[in-house]
């Protein structure tokens, strides 16, 4: 190769770069203002994700329904929220994807990420992250007096407590991958609420716990109904809970019915929304006849009253 050719090659990249820069400058400076406006308009109409939730104001202890519309048609949609995996379902009538989730009582006020991962019709990943504000829920403290065996159990009672705990723990692992609930959740009885969710309780001025359910003031003998469709995964007497029914609504969502005088279903039964599951009573650690209902989602107890107020898809 001769010297001229070598020199040409050595200078080629910078010559091309300088030439391209000059062309770009000419192109930009020759753009009329109208063109710049059109570029801005085109950017503004790029389809965005629509991400909404219910209730509008989120607090610790609340269940939440996420509704998502990705910018393009997608085959599947999954998410993560506060360390939990979410599996979204498509609702054809609204062309949105929905998932029921929650916020633990222990979650501090702050802003948290909802991370969404979809797969487009062409098999491409489509991602989005939404920052969502969680405020502090207002919960109060009350003092209760209960029999000593519930705060200072003897050896035999401890044995019964541990047995109950292991039965519950086993049941909690059985939640199915498929969603069984459909439509809104209904209160299990038609009665006034005697204690709300999230109340901090002191028992006999010593033991402290947080009330992780909702109490209804019902006399013993009142029929108790399933808040939504599900499968019975526990129907058994337990030390604290008394006669207890646990329904699995799928995807980690359970409802618990405590202190029943009678259980009218058995494990494995498929229950329809509004079907009777038992009769109210005062069994277990109860200060009197009442119904305690609890909502558990992926290991976290949520406010049942908020769940009953959500408008949920019937898909
Ligand atoms: Zn209760």
Boltz pocket constraint, residues with backbone or C-beta under 6 A from the ligand:
constraints:
  - pocket:
      binder: B
      contacts: [[A, 195], [A, 211], [A, 213], [A, 214], [A, 215], [A, 291], [A, 292], [A, 293]]
      max_distance: 6.0
